[in-house]
């Protein structure tokens, strides 16, 4: 019968205890941190979107063109103070697989940051930012209220964009708004382990 010998301390053998069990060490890190270390985690940003009315507007669009899935981890919405009318509720809509709209045809590239500041890798994706009045059509999704008393909200996602899948965000300010600024950041990454 083969025997595993203890090579601990030699730098190239495994440690083995007196019962023949291998000694191992492990560390647990999140998939996003691993992707960040590999330079494949990103933040898509809208820049500041200025509203002068309560028009529903498409403000962010992302389409994955890579053969790997793109994980949309979370979305941070930062709302400026809305003036005009009476205090009310913002409505945000997350759109699954939108296909058209002026946010796409206008093609204003969104902001993009690689979360690993030592990496120049960019995602194989299409990403646009919108302005007040931009539209987004096709796909499906629902609206969620955000109280005007909230200045920042983070929505956890865990959404997966397979190859060719898309995602969009529309936002409607409170009724009667005459001035308001909004900024949105969407965090995403390519998983380093193969996903089916």
Helices and strands as residue ranges (DSSP letters): E 15-16, E 22-23, H 31-37, E 41-45, E 49-51, E 57-64, E 70-79, E 89-96, H 102-106, E 111-114, E 125-129, E 140-147, E 152-161, E 166-172, E 180-190
